[in-house]
Amino acid sequence: MRKAPPQPDDRDDAELFRAAIGADRGKVRALPEAPLPPSPPKPKPSAKMARRDEDAARDEFRHAVIAELEAGDVLSHRRDEIPPLVLKRLARGEYSPQEELDLHGLPAHVAEALLREFLRDCRTHGVGCVRIVHGKGRNSEERLPVLKNLVDRVLRHRADVLAFHSPPVAQGGTGAVLVLLEKR
């Protein structure tokens, strides 16, 4: 004889489960609620506007510190670790430039980009001395020579420039500058 298949119970699954584990007889108790995991710490607030103001003031100061040069002024600068004799020899034109860049008549933003790229290429290829022709700025729409001041500002802020000085008249005078670059 065969047994009859079990008849479906009218109770729902949850109730059947509780009966099977003895929850209805008090043997089982619910676990306490688990605490939520800690949330990551919130980032500290930053003063973005103050940082922007400081950056703008630093840039403005950097440009203001360097006096505006006139057409006939000599460009001259050396790092502290470079002996003064090196600057004198540069002024007398005793260093022979290996490369030259002529910025005559270019807009300032184009001239600056070319100057930066030129200096980067010279450094990459181990060039030690270059001449940059900026002109005297006599035809400048502004009162001051724009390119001359731009070249002075860029050179003073580059870490790879050891010294620079306007060469003798025969090599460009105050319309050019000889630059000593750090060897790679």
C-alpha positions as a printed Julia matrix, in Angstrom:
184×3 Matrix{Float64}:
  0.0     0.0     0.0
  1.0     3.4    -0.88
  0.98    6.35    1.44
 -1.02    9.36    0.4
  1.03   12.43   -0.53
  1.16   15.1     2.16
 -1.66   17.6     1.93
 -0.76   21.24    1.58
 -1.14   23.1     4.81
 -3.25   26.21    4.88
 -0.59   28.03    6.88
  1.82   30.39    5.17
  5.55   29.7     4.86
  6.65   32.12    7.59
  4.29   30.48   10.08
  5.52   27.02    9.12
  9.12   28.16    9.58
  8.42   29.59   13.03
  6.69   26.32   14.04
  9.65   24.25   12.77
 12.23   26.16   14.8
 10.08   26.42   17.89
  9.51   30.15   17.77
  5.9    29.7    18.72
  6.97   27.97   21.94
  9.28   30.8    23.12
 12.54   28.95   22.46
 13.73   31.47   19.91
 14.22   35.16   20.48
 14.92   37.88   17.95
 18.43   39.29   17.68
 18.91   42.94   18.5
 19.1    45.25   15.51
 22.68   45.52   14.19
 24.03   49.06   14.26
 24.59   50.7    10.91
 28.2    50.8     9.74
 29.91   54.11   10.48
 29.68   56.63    7.69
 32.93   57.98    6.24
 34.07   61.26    7.76
 32.86   64.35    5.98
 35.57   66.35    4.21
 36.78   69.45    5.94
 35.43   72.6     4.34
 37.93   74.43    2.18
 38.08   78.11    1.52
 38.13   78.05   -2.27
 37.56   81.77   -2.7
 40.34   82.61   -0.24
 42.71   80.27   -2.11
 41.78   81.88   -5.44
 42.33   85.35   -3.96
 45.75   84.33   -2.62
 46.75   82.85   -6.0
 45.62   85.99   -7.82
 47.48   88.22   -5.34
 50.62   86.09   -5.72
 50.46   86.38   -9.52
 49.85   90.12   -9.32
 52.73   90.54   -6.88
 55.01   88.45   -9.1
 54.31   90.77  -12.02
 54.5    93.97   -9.95
 57.83   93.13   -8.3
 59.65   93.36  -11.6
 59.88   96.99  -12.59
 58.65   97.84  -16.06
 61.59   98.19  -18.41
 62.0   101.02  -20.88
 63.23  100.55  -24.46
 66.89  101.31  -23.66
 67.09   99.44  -20.36
 69.51   96.53  -20.01
 68.13   93.12  -19.03
 70.25   91.56  -16.31
 69.71   88.78  -13.8
 71.64   85.92  -12.22
 70.83   83.29   -9.65
 72.53   83.71   -6.28
 74.73   80.65   -6.83
 76.1    82.03  -10.14
 79.29   84.09   -9.66
 79.11   87.77  -10.66
 82.0    87.2   -13.08
 79.75   84.95  -15.19
 77.25   87.8   -15.55
 80.06   90.22  -16.56
 81.3    87.79  -19.21
 77.74   87.38  -20.48
 77.39   91.19  -20.7
 80.61   91.43  -22.73
 79.31   88.79  -25.15
 81.99   86.24  -24.28
 79.51   83.36  -24.42
 78.58   82.21  -27.9
 74.86   81.47  -28.35
 74.14   78.05  -29.83
 70.54   78.87  -30.79
 68.51   82.03  -31.41
 64.83   82.95  -31.21
 63.46   86.11  -32.84
 60.18   87.35  -31.35
 59.98   90.66  -33.3
 56.44   91.76  -34.09
 54.66   88.78  -32.51
 51.62   89.17  -30.27
 52.53   88.74  -26.6
 50.6    85.48  -26.06
 52.2    83.88  -29.15
 55.66   85.16  -28.17
 55.32   83.75  -24.65
 54.26   80.32  -25.91
 57.13   80.24  -28.42
 59.63   81.39  -25.8
 58.59   78.7   -23.33
 58.7    75.99  -26.01
 62.09   77.23  -27.29
 63.63   77.14  -23.81
 62.2    73.69  -23.14
 63.63   72.36  -26.44
 67.03   73.94  -25.77
 67.18   72.36  -22.34
 66.14   68.98  -23.75
 68.93   69.11  -26.33
 71.61   70.32  -23.91
 71.99   73.84  -25.31
 73.85   76.02  -22.8
 73.58   79.54  -24.23
 70.88   81.15  -26.41
 70.07   84.59  -27.77
 66.5    85.85  -27.69
 65.71   88.86  -29.87
 62.76   90.76  -28.44
 63.29   94.17  -30.0
 63.31   97.49  -28.19
 59.58   98.04  -28.37
 59.73  101.46  -29.99
 56.75  100.62  -32.21
 54.71   99.19  -29.37
 51.15  100.49  -29.1
 51.72  100.8   -25.38
 54.24  103.14  -23.84
 56.51  100.29  -22.69
 58.19   97.51  -24.72
 55.77   94.61  -24.26
 57.97   91.76  -25.51
 61.04   92.95  -23.64
 59.13   92.99  -20.35
 57.54   89.64  -21.16
 60.93   88.02  -21.85
 62.35   89.49  -18.63
 59.43   88.17  -16.57
 59.48   84.68  -18.1
 63.25   84.27  -17.75
 63.29   85.4   -14.11
 60.74   82.74  -13.14
 62.27   79.75  -14.9
 64.27   77.32  -12.79
 66.46   76.3   -15.73
 67.73   79.86  -16.42
 71.03   80.48  -14.64
 71.65   84.05  -15.8
 70.78   86.48  -18.58
 72.06   89.85  -19.76
 71.62   92.17  -22.71
 74.57   91.59  -25.08
 76.92   94.2   -26.57
 75.51   96.43  -29.33
 77.13   94.28  -32.05
 75.11   91.27  -30.82
 71.76   93.01  -30.44
 72.25   95.4   -27.54
 69.13   96.2   -25.53
 66.94   94.62  -28.22
 68.16   91.11  -27.35
 69.25   89.03  -24.4
 71.85   86.28  -23.93
 70.65   83.48  -21.68
 72.67   80.81  -19.87
 70.67   77.63  -19.36
 71.23   74.9   -16.82
 72.67   71.73  -18.32
 70.32   68.79  -18.25
